[in-house]
Every structure is written in C-alpha cells, then in structure tokens.
Amino acid sequence: MAQEAQTDPIEMWRDWVSNSERQWNGFLNSAMSTDQYTQGMGQLMDVSLNMQKSMNEAMGRFLSALNLPTRSDILALGERLSMIEDHLGSIEAAIAALAPAAPAKASVAAASVARPPRTKQPTKVN
C-alpha cells in the first residue's frame, strides 16, 4: 500500500506541475530583472502610445471629412454643458432667494384663469 501511494499518477502530475511552475517563475523573474527587458518594454510602450496617437489623429481627420464630431469635440461639449448647468443652478438659487413666494402665487393665478366653455359635442354613432 505504501508503494501504491508513491506511484499515484495524479500526485506525480501535481509534483511535475508545481516544479515546472517554480522553474518558470525563476526563469521569468531573472529575465525581467535585466536591463534589456526593461528597455524592450519601454520601447514597446512607446510604439503602442505612438500608434494610439496616430490612430486618434487619423480618426479625427476621417470624422472631420464626414463632418462628424470627434471624441474630443463631444467631451468639450459635455464640459460646456456642465458649466451652463452650474450657471443656471446658481441663477435659480439667486431667484429663489430673492422671491421665495413667487412660485406659489403663480400656480394659484394659473388655476384661477377662466377657460372658454366646451362647445364641441362628440359625434353620435348609429
């Protein structure tokens, strides 16, 4: 029975996986600690950022040719709209502070306005 536990294929596979993982971790950690790796990653990041910048410029030209707004145009509109809403909020607050009873009088006055009589009769169905 002791020999059966040593020849368990699942246990052997687990040992192999953990040893392989340990070896790969050691190899990759030593590779990532080199200057060549950090320089390569820096160059890769530069290429990626330049490609993204070029793509944004190309899409901007394409959307301009189609007379469509770009992402930056939409963001600028959103910022302007936010500033307008803030300004309107401050105006509303100032008006409410100056005339707090004005909305109540306006709603009472609107309810007391006389309406013309209804003269149109519904059509009768035979």
TAGI-V381217 format. One record per residue. D_LAST is the distance of its C-alpha to the last C-alpha in Angstrom with 2 decimals. Layout:
D_LAST, D_LAST
This chain:
99.88, 101.11, 101.37, 97.82, 96.49, 98.37, 96.94, 93.30, 91.43, 88.61, 91.16, 92.99, 89.76, 88.98, 92.49, 92.16, 88.82, 90.17, 93.39, 91.52, 89.25, 92.26, 94.05, 91.05, 90.57, 94.23, 94.20, 91.05, 92.22, 95.51, 93.76, 91.39, 94.30, 95.89, 95.74, 94.57, 91.45, 90.58, 91.25, 89.12, 86.23, 86.59, 86.48, 83.48, 81.66, 82.61, 81.32, 78.05, 77.56, 78.47, 76.06, 73.25, 74.11, 74.18, 70.82, 69.25, 70.70, 69.54, 65.99, 66.05, 67.09, 64.48, 61.65, 62.96, 62.93, 59.25, 58.63, 57.58, 58.86, 61.67, 62.04, 64.34, 61.82, 59.12, 61.64, 62.65, 59.02, 58.61, 61.75, 60.64, 57.22, 58.99, 61.26, 58.32, 56.56, 59.82, 60.25, 56.71, 57.36, 60.52, 58.76, 56.04, 58.79, 60.66, 57.62, 56.86, 60.50, 60.49, 57.28, 56.27, 54.06, 52.14, 49.21, 48.50, 48.44, 46.16, 43.50, 43.64, 43.43, 40.39, 38.56, 39.38, 38.03, 35.35, 32.01, 29.83, 26.87, 23.38, 21.57, 18.69, 15.41, 12.78, 9.74, 6.46, 3.81, 0.00
